[in-house]
Amino acid sequence: MSKELEGEKILLEVQNAIAKGTEILIIDGVNDPELFELIHSNIRIPILDSICIALKIAEIMHSLKLSHSKLSYPKPTLPAYHKKRIKKLTDALKKSMLLYT
C-alpha cells in the first residue's frame, strides 16, 4: 500500500471520528513525518503523539523525583544460589585486581 493511500485511509478514519464528536486525537505508531503532517494539516483538533506523551511523563516524574510504587513493584530478591555465585565472582575479581595493583 502506498503512503498516499495509507494517508487517505487514516485521514478518512480521523474525519469519521471527528464527525462522531472526537475532540482530541492521540496517534500511536505514525513514524512517517509526511503522514503525520498530512493528518495534521487536514484537521482542526489537537493531535498528540503517544511516544512524546510517555517521554514527557517520564521527564516530569524524574524532575519531581518520583518513581513507581515500591509496594506494587518491589525490588526482586535473588535466590541463595545466585548470591553465592555473585560472591564467588566478586571475590575472584578482587583477587585479580590485587595482582595488578
Secondary structure by P-SEA (a helix, b strand, c coil): ccaaaaaaaaaaaaaaaaaacccbbbbcccccaaaaaaaaaccccbbbbaaaaaaaaaaaaaaacccccccccccccccaaaaaaaaaaaaaaaaaaaaac
